[in-house]
């Protein structure tokens, strides 16, 4: 072995290591301080010291970042208002977001003539608040749907209340209901009260109160002959009237004797009163 070969054998083998490229483009200098990438040296002095440019390792990286930013913000830009009182700024934003040129330019569903005044006022408010046509229509659709729900709920509640009152009146009048109802309806016809007028009258007074009023009015006008309060109207009695009559007859010794002797007329009357007392026609 020659002297040179011995020296070579004694020396450690040299290794070559390639440092990875910094993601930001800046590399660490002595003491760990970041150094600018080489490509910055090709820029004017005023730009070489720009800290944000040191984030890019080369020109292609800078170009790619620019392209991505442009895609994100788009070509059309809207300058935001300076503050809440910047009327011109807000007008600029509203126009950019699709608000019509004027309040009367909204294209909304047609309404009845009676609602035209409301529609005009609505469009004016929508315009002042910067709504575009789709937003104004969606808001109106919601308001109309909600109003319809409320109206239906009120109608359902009114119908349920009327049904309860009608059932209560039928129980009160019992077998006399049909006769009393006929008297009330003839009074309605006598005064020329149409369906709409009667409905408004009934809804304002309630079913039972309105029918009792019309029944008394019809009886007083002679539609079925005048009938004092507490007396049967035409033929049939209400349960209350029948019960009152039964109470009177129970104290009537002569009528009691007839029942004991099985008098046919007395028994018929007695049975009829008891039927009316429970709301049956007898």
C-alpha positions in Angstrom: 0.0 0.0 0.0 1.4 3.4 -1.0 1.5 6.4 1.3 -1.3 8.0 -0.7 -3.5 5.0 -0.5 -3.0 4.8 3.2 -4.0 8.4 3.6 -7.1 7.9 1.6 -8.1 4.9 3.6 -7.6 6.8 6.9 -9.8 9.8 5.8 -13.6 9.5 6.4 -15.8 9.1 3.4 -17.3 12.5 2.3 -21.2 12.6 1.8 -23.2 15.0 -0.2 -26.6 16.3 1.2 -29.1 18.5 -0.8 -31.0 20.8 1.4 -34.8 21.0 0.7 -36.1 24.2 -0.8 -37.8 26.5 1.6 -41.6 26.6 1.0 -41.7 30.4 1.4 -38.6 31.1 -0.7 -36.7 32.7 2.1 -33.7 30.8 3.5 -32.1 30.9 6.9 -28.9 32.8 7.1 -26.4 33.0 10.0 -28.1 33.2 13.3 -31.4 31.9 11.9 -32.3 35.1 10.1 -34.4 34.8 6.9 -32.6 35.9 3.7 -34.4 37.0 0.6 -34.6 34.6 -2.4 -32.2 35.3 -5.3 -34.9 36.4 -7.7 -35.6 39.5 -5.6 -32.3 40.9 -6.7 -33.7 41.5 -10.2 -36.3 43.9 -8.9 -36.0 47.6 -8.4 -34.5 48.6 -5.0 -37.9 49.9 -3.7 -39.4 46.4 -4.2 -36.5 44.3 -2.9 -37.3 45.2 0.6 -41.0 44.4 0.5 -41.5 41.7 3.2 -44.4 40.0 1.4 -42.3 39.2 -1.7 -39.9 37.2 0.4 -42.6 34.6 0.9 -42.3 33.4 -2.7 -39.3 31.2 -3.6 -39.4 32.2 -7.3 -41.3 34.2 -9.9 -43.6 31.3 -10.9 -44.8 31.0 -7.3 -45.5 34.7 -7.2 -47.4 34.5 -10.5 -49.5 31.5 -9.3 -50.4 33.3 -6.2 -51.6 36.4 -8.2 -53.7 34.2 -10.5 -55.4 32.5 -7.5 -56.2 35.9 -5.8 -57.7 37.3 -9.0 -59.9 34.2 -9.3 -61.1 34.7 -5.7 -62.0 38.3 -5.9 -63.3 38.3 -9.5 -63.2 41.1 -12.0 -66.2 43.0 -10.6 -65.5 44.8 -7.3 -67.9 46.9 -5.2 -66.6 49.6 -2.9 -68.2 49.2 0.5 -69.9 52.2 2.1 -67.8 54.3 4.5 -70.4 54.0 7.2 -74.2 53.7 7.9 -74.8 57.2 6.7 -73.1 56.9 3.4 -76.2 57.0 1.2 -74.3 57.1 -2.1 -72.2 54.1 -1.0 -75.2 52.0 0.0 -77.0 52.9 -3.2 -74.0 51.7 -5.1 -74.0 48.4 -3.2 -77.8 47.9 -3.6 -77.5 48.5 -7.4 -74.6 46.0 -7.7 -76.7 43.4 -5.8 -79.6 43.7 -8.2 -82.0 46.3 -6.8 -84.3 47.8 -9.5 -83.7 51.3 -10.7 -86.9 52.5 -8.9 -89.5 51.3 -6.6 -92.1 50.9 -9.4 -89.7 48.6 -11.3 -90.3 45.6 -9.1 -91.9 42.7 -10.9 -94.2 41.1 -8.3 -97.4 39.0 -8.6 -100.5 41.0 -9.5 -102.9 41.9 -6.6 -106.5 42.9 -6.4 -107.3 46.6 -7.1 -108.1 47.1 -3.4 -104.5 46.0 -2.5 -102.7 48.3 -5.0 -102.1 51.0 -2.4 -100.4 48.4 -0.1 -98.3 47.0 -3.0 -97.0 50.5 -3.8 -96.1 51.1 -0.2 -94.4 47.7 0.0 -92.3 48.3 -3.1 -91.2 51.6 -1.7 -90.1 50.0 1.6 -88.3 47.2 -0.3 -86.5 49.8 -2.5 -85.4 51.8 0.5 -84.0 48.7 2.2 -82.1 47.6 -0.9 -84.0 44.4 -1.8 -83.6 42.9 -5.2 -86.6 41.6 -7.1 -86.1 38.0 -5.8 -85.8 39.1 -2.2 -88.9 41.3 -2.4 -90.9 38.5 -4.0 -89.8 36.0 -1.4 -90.7 38.3 1.5 -94.1 39.0 0.0 -94.8 35.3 -0.5 -93.9 34.6 3.1 -96.1 37.5 4.3 -99.1 36.3 2.2 -98.6 32.7 3.3 -98.5 33.7 6.9 -101.6 35.9 6.6 -103.4 33.0 5.0 -102.5 30.7 7.9 -103.7 33.2 10.4 -106.9 33.7 8.5 -107.5 30.0 8.3 -106.9 29.6 12.0 -109.4 32.3 12.8 -112.0 30.8 10.5 -111.5 27.4 12.0 -111.9 28.8 15.5 -115.0 30.7 14.5 -116.6 27.6 12.9 -115.8 25.5 16.0 -117.4 28.2 18.3 -120.5 28.4 16.1 -120.8 24.6 16.1 -120.6 24.5 19.9 -123.2 27.3 20.2 -125.5 25.6 17.8 -125.3 22.3 19.7 -126.0 24.1 23.0 -129.0 25.9 21.5 -130.3 22.6 20.2 -130.0 21.1 23.6 -131.8 24.1 25.1 -134.6 24.2 22.6 -134.9 20.5 22.4 -137.9 19.3 20.3 -138.9 22.9 19.6 -135.6 23.6 17.8 -136.9 23.0 14.2 -140.0 25.1 14.8 -138.1 27.9 16.5 -135.5 27.8 13.7 -138.2 28.1 11.1 -139.6 31.2 12.8 -136.2 32.8 12.9 -135.6 32.0 9.2 -138.9 33.5 8.2 -138.0 36.6 10.1 -134.7 36.7 8.1 -136.7 36.5 4.8 -139.2 39.0 6.0 -136.5 41.7 6.5 -134.6 40.7 3.3 -131.5 39.8 5.2 -129.2 38.1 2.7 -126.7 35.3 3.5 -123.7 37.8 3.9 -125.7 40.1 6.1 -126.9 37.2 8.3 -123.4 35.8 8.5 -122.0 39.2 9.7 -125.0 39.5 12.2 -124.4 36.0 13.5 -120.6 36.4 13.8 -121.0 39.6 15.7 -123.7 38.4 18.2 -122.9 34.7 18.3 -125.0 31.9 17.0 -127.3 31.4 20.0 -127.9 35.1 20.7 -128.6 35.9 17.1 -131.1 33.0 16.7 -132.9 33.8 19.9 -133.2 37.4 18.8 -134.5 36.5 15.4 -136.9 34.0 16.9 -138.4 36.5 19.2 -138.6 39.1 16.4 -140.3 36.6 14.1 -142.8 35.6 16.8 -143.5 39.3 17.7 -144.2 40.1 14.1 -146.8 37.4 13.9 -144.8 35.0 11.8 -146.1 32.3 14.1 -148.4 34.3 16.3 -147.2 36.2 19.4 -146.0 33.9 22.1 -145.3 35.2 25.6 -142.0 34.3 27.2 -142.0 30.9 29.0 -144.8 29.5 26.7 -144.4 27.0 23.9 -144.0 28.6 20.5 -145.7 26.3 18.0 -146.6 22.9 19.3 -143.4 21.7 20.7 -141.9 23.0 24.0 -138.3 23.5 24.9 -136.9 21.2 27.7 -137.1 24.1 30.1 -140.7 24.9 29.2 -141.7 21.2 29.5 -140.0 20.8 32.8 -141.8 23.9 34.2 -145.1 22.5 33.0 -144.4 19.1 34.6 -143.7 20.9 37.9 -147.0 22.7 37.6 -149.0 19.5 36.8 -147.3 17.6 39.7 -149.1 20.0 42.0 -152.4 19.7 40.1 -154.6 17.2 42.1 -157.2 17.0 39.3 -154.5 16.2 36.7 -153.0 13.6 39.1 -156.4 11.9 39.5 -156.8 11.7 35.8 -153.4 9.9 35.5 -154.4 7.5 38.3 -157.6 6.7 36.4 -155.6 6.2 33.2 -157.2 9.1 31.3 -155.9 8.8 27.8 -155.6 12.6 27.1 -153.8 13.1 30.5 -151.4 10.3 29.9 -150.7 11.5 26.3 -149.9 15.0 27.6 -147.8 13.6 30.5 -145.7 11.4 28.1 -145.4 14.3 25.6 -144.1 16.7 28.3 -141.5 14.1 29.5 -140.3 13.6 25.9 -139.9 17.4 25.4 -138.2 17.6 28.7 -135.3 15.5 27.4 -135.3 17.1 24.0 -137.2 14.5 22.1 -140.1 15.2 19.7 -142.4 12.8 21.5 
